Amino acid sequence: MALDVVIDVLNPYSMVLQMFVDVGQIIIIFIILIIIIGLLYSSIRVVREYERVVVFRLGRAIGAKGPGIVFLIPIIDRPVIVDLRERYLEITKQTCITKDNAPVDIDFLIYFKVYDPMQSVINVRNFEGAATGIATTTLRAVIGDIILDDVLAKREEINKILRSKLDEVTERWGVKVTSVEIREILPPREVQDAMIRQMSAERNRRAMVTEASGKKESAILVAEGEKQSAILRAEGDKKAAILRAEGYAQALKTIFDVARGLDSKTMTLQYLDMLKELGKSASTKFVVPMEIISLIESIGKFVKETKEEDGQ
């Protein structure tokens, strides 16, 4: 009788208890599904082209995998993603002392890329921090061996030295330093003022040299022009003299040809005309040439020939 009474009392609540049991089963199944999905998600990795996954299985590195789909054993495998793209570190201003004890502020960039993912994970914990420390100490060591003028003038050479020294250290970390670029070098203020004065003096010197060169070239051009002008004048005078000489020679030749064609009668007539003109002049003194005797003989001969011609 007592058992029947208990059953009768609990019978209204049996449906409620059954409902709670069903809800619990659903929750458990849902949790199990979530766990399975999480395990599946953790066991599959999609690795990009520029990435590699270093897999640790129970703490031991078993290799770098990727790119593509990489399958992992849940809970047992632990992945570490490594970026293979080229990156850079910005080293802020570092005060360095040159060989001639001049302080300079230098900041530069370090370009690097991982070429061995295993070493970059196993051999160094924080590459960027380690590289920054190595870069600053290396920079001070390099600048300490160079005087200030060379620091300002040989930036490319300093870049190469820094890259070489950093590459020697980072090689054991599986990292390659591809380039080091100094962005700015700031010498002390008084050195900057001296550089400005030197630059101004150099510009003034160049201006004076340029002006002097211009004057020199101008004087040379003027001298060359005068020289050419003198040469041309000399050549003109020479040609004029030659032409005058040729004219005189031609005139003398003509006179000579004419004189050679004259006979004694013509000469006699010329002498008579000359004596006639002398007689007309008011002068009281006459210069009689020695040839007067031959002239008289010529006149006599001329008169005689004339009479003979009239007689005939």
C-alpha positions as CSV (number, residue, x, y, z in Angstrom):
1,M,0.0,0.0,0.0
2,A,2.8,2.4,0.9
3,L,4.6,1.8,-2.5
4,D,1.5,2.4,-4.4
5,V,1.0,5.7,-2.5
6,V,4.6,6.8,-3.4
7,I,4.1,6.0,-7.1
8,D,0.9,7.9,-7.1
9,V,2.6,10.9,-5.5
10,L,5.6,10.9,-8.0
11,N,3.6,10.1,-11.1
12,P,2.8,13.8,-11.9
13,Y,6.6,14.7,-11.9
14,S,7.8,11.8,-14.1
15,M,7.2,13.7,-17.3
16,V,9.1,16.8,-16.0
17,L,12.1,14.5,-15.0
18,Q,12.0,12.9,-18.5
19,M,12.1,16.3,-20.1
20,F,15.2,17.4,-18.1
21,V,16.9,14.1,-19.0
22,D,16.3,14.8,-22.7
23,V,17.6,18.4,-22.4
24,G,20.8,17.2,-20.7
25,Q,21.5,14.7,-23.4
26,I,21.1,17.4,-26.1
27,I,23.5,19.7,-24.3
28,I,26.0,16.9,-23.9
29,I,25.8,16.1,-27.6
30,F,26.2,19.8,-28.5
31,I,29.2,20.1,-26.3
32,I,30.7,17.0,-27.9
33,L,30.1,18.4,-31.3
34,I,31.8,21.7,-30.3
35,I,34.8,19.8,-29.0
36,I,35.0,17.7,-32.2
37,I,34.7,20.9,-34.4
38,G,37.4,22.6,-32.3
39,L,39.7,19.6,-32.6
40,L,39.2,19.4,-36.4
41,Y,39.8,23.2,-36.7
42,S,43.0,22.9,-34.7
43,S,44.2,20.0,-36.7
44,I,43.9,21.8,-40.0
45,R,46.0,24.9,-41.0
46,V,45.9,26.8,-44.3
47,V,49.4,28.2,-44.8
48,R,49.8,31.2,-47.2
49,E,52.5,31.3,-49.8
50,Y,54.7,33.7,-47.8
51,E,54.3,31.7,-44.5
52,R,55.7,28.5,-43.1
53,V,54.5,26.5,-40.1
54,V,57.1,25.1,-37.7
55,V,55.5,22.0,-36.0
56,F,56.4,21.0,-32.5
57,R,55.2,17.5,-31.6
58,L,55.3,16.9,-27.9
59,G,57.9,19.7,-27.6
60,R,60.2,18.4,-30.4
61,A,60.5,20.3,-33.7
62,I,59.6,18.0,-36.6
63,G,60.1,20.5,-39.4
64,A,58.6,23.4,-41.3
65,K,55.5,22.8,-43.4
66,G,53.6,24.8,-46.0
67,P,52.4,26.5,-48.0
68,G,48.9,25.0,-48.5
69,I,46.9,22.8,-46.1
70,V,48.8,21.3,-43.1
71,F,47.3,18.6,-40.9
72,L,48.2,18.6,-37.2
73,I,47.5,16.1,-34.5
74,P,45.2,17.8,-32.0
75,I,46.7,18.5,-28.6
76,I,50.0,16.7,-29.5
77,D,51.2,19.1,-32.3
78,R,51.8,22.8,-31.6
79,P,52.3,25.1,-34.7
80,V,54.4,28.3,-34.9
81,I,53.8,30.5,-37.9
82,V,56.8,32.2,-39.5
83,D,56.5,35.1,-42.0
84,L,59.1,34.9,-44.9
85,R,58.4,38.3,-46.3
86,E,61.1,41.0,-46.2
87,R,60.6,43.3,-43.2
88,Y,62.4,46.2,-41.7
89,L,63.5,47.5,-38.3
90,E,63.6,51.2,-37.6
91,I,66.5,52.0,-35.4
92,T,65.9,55.4,-33.7
93,K,68.5,58.1,-33.2
94,Q,71.7,56.7,-31.6
95,T,74.4,59.0,-30.4
96,C,77.8,57.8,-31.5
97,I,81.3,59.1,-31.0
98,T,83.5,59.3,-34.1
99,K,87.3,58.6,-34.2
100,D,88.0,62.3,-33.8
101,N,85.7,62.5,-30.7
102,A,82.8,64.3,-32.4
103,P,79.3,63.2,-31.3
104,V,76.8,62.5,-34.1
105,D,73.1,61.3,-34.0
106,I,72.3,58.6,-36.5
107,D,69.1,56.7,-37.3
108,F,68.8,54.0,-39.9
109,L,66.7,51.1,-41.2
110,I,67.5,47.4,-41.3
111,Y,65.8,45.3,-44.1
112,F,65.8,41.5,-43.4
113,K,64.0,38.3,-44.3
114,V,63.8,34.8,-42.8
115,Y,65.4,32.1,-45.0
116,D,65.4,29.3,-42.4
117,P,62.1,29.1,-40.4
118,M,63.4,26.4,-38.1
119,Q,66.5,28.4,-37.0
120,S,64.5,31.6,-36.6
121,V,62.2,29.9,-34.1
122,I,64.6,27.6,-32.3
123,N,67.8,29.8,-32.1
124,V,66.3,33.2,-31.1
125,R,63.3,34.1,-29.0
126,N,62.7,37.7,-30.2
127,F,64.6,38.4,-33.4
128,E,63.6,42.0,-33.7
129,G,64.7,42.9,-30.2
130,A,68.0,41.0,-30.6
131,A,68.6,42.6,-34.0
132,T,68.0,46.1,-32.5
133,G,70.5,45.5,-29.8
134,I,73.1,44.1,-32.2
135,A,72.5,47.0,-34.6
136,T,73.1,49.7,-32.1
137,T,76.3,48.2,-30.7
138,T,77.6,47.5,-34.2
139,L,76.8,51.1,-35.3
140,R,78.8,52.6,-32.4
141,A,81.7,50.3,-33.1
142,V,81.7,51.2,-36.8
143,I,81.4,54.9,-36.3
144,G,84.1,54.9,-33.6
145,D,86.6,53.9,-36.3
146,I,85.8,56.7,-38.7
147,I,86.4,60.4,-38.5
148,L,83.6,62.9,-38.8
149,D,84.2,64.0,-42.3
150,D,84.2,60.4,-43.6
151,V,81.0,59.7,-41.6
152,L,79.3,62.5,-43.5
153,A,80.8,61.7,-46.9
154,K,80.9,57.9,-46.9
155,R,77.4,56.9,-46.1
156,E,77.2,54.1,-48.6
157,E,80.4,52.6,-47.3
158,I,79.0,52.7,-43.8
159,N,75.8,51.0,-44.9
160,K,77.8,48.1,-46.4
161,I,80.0,47.7,-43.3
162,L,76.9,47.6,-41.1
163,R,75.1,45.1,-43.3
164,S,78.1,42.8,-43.4
165,K,78.6,42.8,-39.6
166,L,74.9,42.4,-38.9
167,D,74.6,39.6,-41.4
168,E,77.5,37.7,-39.7
169,V,75.4,37.7,-36.4
170,T,71.9,37.1,-37.8
171,E,73.0,34.2,-40.0
172,R,72.9,31.8,-37.1
173,W,69.3,32.8,-36.5
174,G,68.3,31.9,-40.1
175,V,67.8,35.5,-41.0
176,K,69.4,37.4,-43.9
177,V,70.1,41.1,-43.6
178,T,69.4,42.4,-47.1
179,S,70.1,46.0,-46.7
180,V,71.0,48.8,-44.2
181,E,70.1,52.3,-45.0
182,I,71.2,55.3,-42.9
183,R,68.4,57.9,-43.0
184,E,69.9,60.8,-41.2
185,I,73.2,61.9,-39.7
186,L,73.1,64.9,-37.4
187,P,76.5,66.4,-36.4
188,P,76.8,68.9,-33.5
189,R,75.3,72.3,-33.9
190,E,78.7,74.1,-34.2
191,V,79.8,71.6,-36.8
192,Q,76.6,72.3,-38.8
193,D,77.3,76.1,-38.6
194,A,80.9,75.6,-39.8
195,M,79.6,73.4,-42.7
196,I,77.1,76.2,-43.7
197,R,79.9,78.8,-43.6
198,Q,82.2,76.4,-45.6
199,M,79.4,75.8,-48.1
200,S,78.9,79.6,-48.5
201,A,82.6,80.1,-49.0
202,E,82.7,77.3,-51.6
203,R,79.8,78.8,-53.5
204,N,81.5,82.2,-53.5
205,R,84.7,80.7,-54.7
206,R,82.9,78.9,-57.5
207,A,81.1,82.1,-58.5
208,M,84.5,83.9,-58.6
209,V,86.1,81.1,-60.6
210,T,83.1,81.1,-63.0
211,E,83.3,84.9,-63.4
212,A,87.1,84.8,-64.0
213,S,86.6,82.0,-66.5
214,G,84.0,84.0,-68.3
215,K,86.3,87.0,-68.4
216,K,89.2,84.9,-69.6
217,E,87.1,83.3,-72.4
218,S,85.8,86.8,-73.3
219,A,89.4,88.2,-73.5
220,I,90.5,85.2,-75.6
221,L,87.6,85.6,-78.0
222,V,88.3,89.3,-78.3
223,A,92.0,88.6,-78.9
224,E,91.1,85.9,-81.4
225,G,88.8,88.4,-83.2
226,E,91.5,91.0,-83.3
227,K,94.0,88.5,-84.6
228,Q,91.7,87.4,-87.3
229,S,90.9,91.0,-88.1
230,A,94.6,91.8,-88.4
231,I,95.3,88.8,-90.5
232,L,92.4,89.7,-92.8
233,R,93.7,93.3,-93.0
234,A,97.2,92.1,-93.8
235,E,96.0,89.8,-96.4
236,G,93.9,92.6,-97.9
237,D,97.0,95.0,-97.9
238,K,99.1,92.2,-99.4
239,K,96.6,91.6,-102.2
240,A,96.3,95.4,-102.8
241,A,100.1,95.8,-103.0
242,I,100.3,92.9,-105.4
243,L,97.6,94.4,-107.6
244,R,99.3,97.8,-107.5
245,A,102.6,96.2,-108.4
246,E,101.0,94.3,-111.2
247,G,99.4,97.5,-112.4
248,Y,102.8,99.3,-112.3
249,A,104.5,96.4,-114.1
250,Q,101.7,96.4,-116.7
251,A,102.1,100.2,-117.1
252,L,105.9,100.0,-117.5
253,K,105.5,97.2,-120.0
254,T,103.1,99.3,-122.0
255,I,105.4,102.3,-121.9
256,F,108.4,100.1,-122.8
257,D,106.5,98.6,-125.7
258,V,105.5,102.1,-126.9
259,A,109.0,103.5,-126.5
260,R,110.5,100.5,-128.3
261,G,108.2,101.4,-131.3
262,L,109.3,105.0,-131.5
263,D,111.8,106.0,-134.3
264,S,114.3,108.8,-134.4
265,K,112.0,111.2,-136.1
266,T,109.4,111.0,-133.4
267,M,112.1,111.5,-130.8
268,T,113.4,114.6,-132.7
269,L,109.9,116.1,-132.8
270,Q,109.6,115.4,-129.0
271,Y,112.8,117.3,-128.4
272,L,111.7,120.2,-130.5
273,D,108.5,120.5,-128.6
274,M,110.4,120.5,-125.4
275,L,112.7,123.2,-126.6
276,K,109.7,125.2,-127.7
277,E,108.2,125.0,-124.3
278,L,111.4,126.0,-122.7
279,G,111.5,129.0,-124.9
280,K,108.1,130.1,-123.8
281,S,109.0,130.0,-120.1
282,A,110.1,133.1,-118.2
283,S,113.2,131.4,-116.8
284,T,116.6,132.9,-117.6
285,K,118.5,129.8,-117.0
286,F,118.2,126.6,-119.1
287,V,119.6,123.2,-118.4
288,V,120.8,121.8,-121.8
289,P,121.2,118.0,-121.7
290,M,124.3,116.4,-123.1
291,E,122.2,114.8,-125.8
292,I,121.7,118.2,-127.5
293,I,124.5,117.5,-130.0
294,S,122.9,114.3,-131.1
295,L,119.6,116.2,-131.2
296,I,121.1,118.9,-133.6
297,E,122.5,116.1,-135.7
298,S,119.2,114.5,-135.8
299,I,117.5,117.8,-136.8
300,G,120.0,118.4,-139.5
301,K,119.5,114.9,-140.8
302,F,115.8,115.3,-140.6
303,V,115.9,118.6,-142.6
304,K,118.1,117.1,-145.3
305,E,115.8,114.2,-145.7
306,T,112.9,116.5,-146.0
307,K,114.5,118.6,-148.8
308,E,115.4,115.5,-150.7
309,E,111.8,114.3,-150.5
310,D,110.6,117.8,-151.8
311,G,113.1,117.7,-154.7
312,Q,111.9,114.4,-155.9
